[in-house]
Amino acid sequence: MANRYCLTLDLVDDAGLIAEYEKYHEAIWPEIRQSIVGSGITNMEIYRFDVRLFMIMETNDSFSFEAKAAADTANAKVQEWETLMWKYQQPVKGALKGEKWVLMDKIFAL
């Protein structure tokens, strides 16, 4: 069974940095793709409006946020990517210290 999660994050309000961020996401590093797929994420899309990002993530039943976080912490290439991405990202209002992508609450379904 597939699970769907929606997350949000803001970018730094700088057109040049936003263009760089989008360029990185045209062809993410192979190690990043592997870390995503290997964690049980079956589909991921990111949308942008101005500085706001919205991620839709679909997973299989093997996925857990805790296991993904632990695997990412132990993966030097993922840590390199995350450090680089912080140049472009900033937390949304209400995010915990150091928290990047924040899980959104579903409030409506048709």
N, C-alpha and C positions, 0 to 999 in steps of 0.2 A: 504494500500500500504506500502511496506517495504522500508526503507531508509538504505543505507549503508554508514558508515563512516570509514575511516582509520586513525589511529593515531600512533604516534611514541614516544618513550622514550628510554633513555639509562640507563643501569645499571652501578653501580660502578664496575670498572675493578678489580675484586677479585674473583677468582674461588670458594672460600668457601662461600662468600656472594651470588654469583649467584646460587650455589647449594641450599642454604637456601631459596632463593627467589622462586626457582622452586618448592621446597618442599611445601611451603605455598600454591602454586597454584595448587597442586595436590588435595587439599581438602580445598577450601576457607571456611571461617567461614559462617555458615548459615545466619547470619544477613547481610553479604556482598552479598551473593547470592540473598537474598530477596530484598535488596536495588537496585540491578541491574535489576532483573525481574520486580519489582514493578514500575520502572521508565519508562517502555515501551521498554526496550532492550530485543529483542527476541532471539538473538544469539550473542555470543562473543567468539572470538578466539584470542590468543596471540601467536606469533611466535618469536623466538629469533635467531639471528646470532651474535655470539660473545657477545658484550655488547648491541647491538641494539635490541630493542623490536618493534614489529609491531602488532598492534591490528586491527582486523576487527570487526566492531560492526554493527549489523543489528537491526533496531528499527521499532516499529509500529508508526502510526501517532500521538499517544499521547505523544511521547518522545520529550523533549527539553533539551538542554544542561543547560539552565538557571534553569529549574525546578529541574533537577538532582542535580545541584550544591547547590541549596537552601536546598533540602531534605538532601543531604550529610552533609551540614554544621550543620543541626539541629539533626543529628543522632550521638550520642556519640560513638556507636560501629564502625560506618564508620570512624569517626575521629580517633579512636584508631588504626584501620587498616591502614589508610593513614599515620599516624605518624610512625607506624612500617615500612611501605613500603619505606619511605624516607631513611631508613638505607641502602637500596639496590639500590635506584634509584638516577639518576642525570639528570638534564634537558639537552635536546639537544641544540646545538648551535642555537641561535636565539629565544629560548623560553623566555617568559616574566618572570620577577622575581616571584618565587613561583609557576610557571606553571609546571605541570607534563606532562601529555599526551598532545601532540600537534597535532592538526588536520592537516592532509596532504591534499594537493591539487591533485585532479585527473588530470593527464596529458595525459592519453591515454585510449581508450577503443576500443576493436575489434568489 
